[in-house]
Amino acid sequence: LEREGSKWVQKALLRHSDTSVDPVDQLGDSAAIAGAWIALGAYGRDDGKSNQGAVYVFGRTANGKWNQTQKLQPDSLTDGDIFGRSATLAMAGADLFAGAPKFTSSGVKDAGQVFYYRRGGNRYNLVQALAPTTTSARQFSRPVVDGNTLMIGAHDELVSGKKEGGVHVYVRTGATWAFKHLITLGPTVLKGPVNNLGAQLGFSIAIDGELAAVGAPQDS
């Protein structure tokens, strides 16, 4: 969509160019945009592995048309990693972050992982695979970036055995990102839902300079 005056007008309908197209690919379950670049997640994409997922990148040409330029699919993905699931994409400038919520990291099932890409020319190149530094992380996959600050939500992070959730904070150090600290609030602040599973802190995140807002949708 592009804004024309006071209205938003559809300019394109984006579809991936794989020869085998299946509705269960779920293209568009997540989306991010930065200038003339759009990334769309298709977490249900199967390419030799069931629900490994994929992220498709589209670029706008000089005449205003959008074309697929790339398909991102890390070699380390396995069955059920659902790379590109909802809320797992973030873009800013030449940076692109894409999460795999069910990725097995350091032997921990469903720990999650976020892949950091940097655009050079017309291609996004994988720079860093960000894995949680804690064994308690679960579904570490929801990135939000603002300048040199990156926050990644792990909404099923285990705190005292419950899925209270957490937010992992990173800072840019040169060409990569370094872990700074983990934010958890725990049961003394989060009451959790009636079923006592946990509040899921980090399910949603927004950053603006020195302020951040973090959602915990299951808190009572």
N, C-alpha and C positions, 0 to 999 in steps of 0.2 A: 504494500500500500504506500502511496505517496500523498502528502497533503497538498491540496490545490485550493487556495483561499481558506475557507472555513470547513472544507470537507476533506475526508480521506477517500482516495480513489484507488481501486485495484488496478495494478499495472502488470502483474504477472501471477501465474500459478506455477509453483515450483514442484517438480517431480524428479526423483533421481533417475539416472540413466542406466542402471543395471538392467540387463536383458530379462532377468527373472524378477518380476514385481509381484509382491504378495501384500494384501491389506494388513496382514499381521506384522509387516515390517514396522508399522506405526511411525512412518515418517512425519515429523513435525510434533512428536510428543514433547520435545524440547526445542527451543529456538533461541538464537542470539544473533545480534547484528552489531557491526562496527563499521560505519562509513559505507563503503561499496562492497562489503562482505557480509554474507549471511551463513550461519551454520545451523543445520537441522539434524536432530537426533532421530535415529530409527532403531530403538532398543531391541525390537523383535527380529532384526535382520539375521538370517542364517546364511553363512558362507562356509559350509563344512562343519560348523558348530552351531548347536541349537541356541537361539536367543543370545548370541554373543554381542550383537548390536553393531552399529556403525554410525558415523557422523558424516554428513555430506556438506560440502562447502560450495557456495555459489558466489560468483563475482559479477558485478555490474560492468557491462561494456561501455565504450564511449557513446554508443547510440542509445543507452538506457536499458538494454536488454540484460536479463539475468541468465547466466549459464553455469552449469555445474563445472567446477574446476578441479575438484578433488574428492576422494572418499577416504576418510580416516578410519583405520581399523587396526589397532596395535596387534602385533603378532602374539603377544602374551595373553590375549583374551581366550577364554575357554567357555564351555557350555554354561549358559545362564548368567553371564556377567552383566547383561543388559546395559552395555555401553551406550550412552546417549539417552538414558531415561529422563523423565520429566525433572526439570530444575537442575540438571547436571551440566549445563552449558553456560559459559560466560565468555564475553569478548570485550576487549578494550584496546584501542589502537591496533598494534600488530600482534597482540596476545590472544590466544584462544585456550580455554581450559575445558576439558571434557571428562566427565566422571563415569566410572563403572561401579555402581553400588554394590554388586554382589561379587566383586573380584576377591579372590583368595590371596591375601597378602601375608607374607612371612608365616604361611601355614594356617592362618586364621581365616576360616570360612566367613564370607560376607563382610569382611573387614572394609572392603572398598579401596579404590585407588582413583587418583585424578591425573590425567595426562596433560602436560603443558606443551603447547605448540607455539612457535613464533613464526610469523610470516616473513619470508624473504622473497622479494619479487612477487610472483603470483602463486607461491606455494607456501603452505604451512608445514613446517618441519618440527618433528618431535624433539624437544629439548630435554625434558625431564619427566620422569614418572614419580609423582608424589604419593608416597605410601604413608599411612598413619604411623606415628612414632610410639603409639601405645597399643598394647594387645587387647585393650578394652574397646577399641573403636569398632563400630559396626555401621555399615552404609556410609562410610566416609566418601562423599561424592558430590556435594552441593557447593560449588565454588562461587564466590562473589569477589570481584577485584575492584580496587579503587586506588589508582596511582601505584605506589609501592607497597600497598597492603593487600594481602590475599587472605580471605577467610573461607574455610571449608567446613560445611556442616556435616556432622556424623550423628544423625538424629536418633540412631539406636545405640549410641555409645553407652556402655555399661557403667553405671555408677552404683556401687553397693549392690551389684547383681541385678539392677533394674535398668531398663532402657530409657534412662533419663535424658540422654543426648548430650552432645558437646560441640564446641566450635574450635577448630584448630586454626591458629593464627600464624601466618607466614609473612616474611618481609623479603623484598627483592634484594639480592646481593649479586651485583653484576648481571650476568646472563641467566641466573637461576634464582630459586626461591629457597629460603632457609626457615625452618620451623622456629617459632619464637615461644609460644606457650599455648596451653589448652584451657579453654573456658568451660567449666561445668558449674552448675549451681547446686545440684544435689537435693536430696529430700528435705533439707531444712528450709529450702526456699520453694522448690517445686513440690507440689502435693501429689501430682500424678493423677491419672484417671481412676475411675471406680474399679476397673479391673486390675489396678496395681501394677501394670506393665511398665509405666514410665511416661514422662511428659514429652519426650522427643524434642528437646532443645536443639536448635540448629536446623529444623525442618525448613525454615525460611530465614534469609538474612538480607539486610540492606546496609550499605555503608555510604557515608557522605563525609569525607574528611576525617575529623576527629570523633565522629559519632557513628554508632552502629545500632541497629535494631535487630533483634533475634527472636524468632517465634518459637513457641513451645505449644503446639496445637492440642496436645493431649493433657495439658495441665488443668487441674480442676480448681 
